Structure formats: structure tokens, C-alpha cells
Amino acid sequence: MPIITISRGSYYHGKSIAEKLAAELGYTCLSRDDVIAHLDEFHLPEIKLVRCLDDAFSVLERFPHGKKRFVTAIRATLLDQFVRGRVVYHGLVGQYFLRNISHVLKIRIIADTERRIADEMARENVSAEEARFILKKDDEERRKWAMFLYGIDILNADNYNMVIRIGHMKEDDAVDILANAVQLPAFQETAESQALLEDEALAARVSYRLFDFPHAATTAHRGQLMITMKVPMEQQSVIEERIAEVLATTKGVKGYSVQFEHYY
């Protein structure tokens, strides 16, 4: 079944539309915070709260290879959810991990600026000028976070199949449009697209479990893994044993090979 990812501006409509759409389709609704809740080491307020993104940058710096570790963890957890199918995901840059998967409907939800300002004024009890400043800062922080972690511009419409503006069009209108769009042939799962997704999920799962070796590169094809890394020759046998231990308890592995490149 198709997967739906919804990206949004700060606070506006994406969550509500995702929940309504999931209910309409009988899908699971999954949020970014749901994913982070599974990551014990990153289950931190600074990572979860939109307005603490400046703190989030510094939090990741506390971890060895913090940025890569975080992305690897998010990727593995999210793809394990996606491979099950029938998911509506709402959160920042969910579509990034599904760029090569055809049965994904990638959506961006935006809202009328003046309506956003009015809502912000009511929520924060601030003036229109203050609300405009807050929203501009929030949007820029979200954009910086996406560029920092994934190297993509969330405002670029090329990253989506559809951009929907809520204002004259209501949330329920958007849900109707998306419920129909997901039925289109272009977004239907095929044996090839599902196999590719399963391979992406397997490679992500193994990369996360092997993060003791952050420079290892892992790819998968039909359950067969190729792991490539640079290590000194005297460490190779120990590392091979460690890899064998990890893969013996990793679901989906049908076979693997390890390639050691020259270490300088």
C-alpha cells in the first residue's frame, strides 16, 4: 500500500490533516516525536521541541559523530515503520529516506500567512509584529535543521509531489484530495518498489546496529548485504567477528560480505 509523508510549516495543519487522512484510509498515523520516542539516547527535550533547535545543534555535538548517529537512528526506526506499509507520517523531512521509493506520496502543507499570524497572536498573546517575527524565526530554524541534517531545502517544491495551501481550502478539502491522490496508479506499491524499500530498511537497520564503526558503508540487495569499511589490517579479524555477531541477530539478513579497503 502507498506511504504518505507530510511536511508542514511550524505548528500548522500537518498533524491534523495526517490524523484525519489516516483515519479515512485506515492507516497508522506516525509523527516525528513517535519516532524519537523509540530512540533512548535522543529522547531529549532539545531534540523534540521545534523552538529549541538551537539547543538541538549543541546536543548532537555531545555525541561522537552526533549528526550522523542521529540521522542513522532516525533512518533505521522510520524505515522499519514504513516497510510495514499503510502509514501516514507527519514530520520534518520524512520523505528524505524514501527518495527512491515510487509508492510514496510526498506532501507539503502550508498555510496563509495572515491566518498563521492571527493564530500565533492568540496562542502566545503577542502583537501581530511579534507573531510575524516568531513565525519567521521558527520557519528559518526548521529550514536550517533540515539543511544541517539532510542537506535538503524543505521550501523547495521539487521535494514533493504536491504542495497544498490551507486557507481558502480547508483541512477536510485537503484530506479529500489526498485520499483520492493516493489511489492513483503512480503511487501503488509494486513488487520492485517494496523489495527496494525492504533493502533500504535492512541497510539502515544494520548501519544503526554497527554504529561502533561509523565510517562503514552498508548496502543491501534482496537481503544480501555488502559492508565496506577502512580499518587497519591487524583489526580486521576482530571486526569481522563483531559484524558476524550483530548480523546473526538482525532480521532480514540472507547473506553478507565484508570488504576492507586500504587504511592510511
Buried (B, 14 or more C-beta within 10 A) or exposed (E): BBBBBBBBBBBBBBBBBBBBBBEBBEBBBBBBBBBBEBBEEBEBEBBBEBEBBEBBBEBBEEEEEBEBBBBBBBBBBBBBBBBEBBBBBBBBBBBBBBEEBBBBBBBBBBBBEEEBBEBBBEEEEBEEEBBBEBBEEBBEBBBBBBEEBBEBEBBEEEBBBBBBEBEEEEBEEBBBBBBEBBEEEEBEBEEEBBEBBBBBBBBBBBBBBBBEBEEBBBBBEEBBBBBBBEBEEEEBEEBBEBBEEBBEEBEBBEEBEBEBEEEE
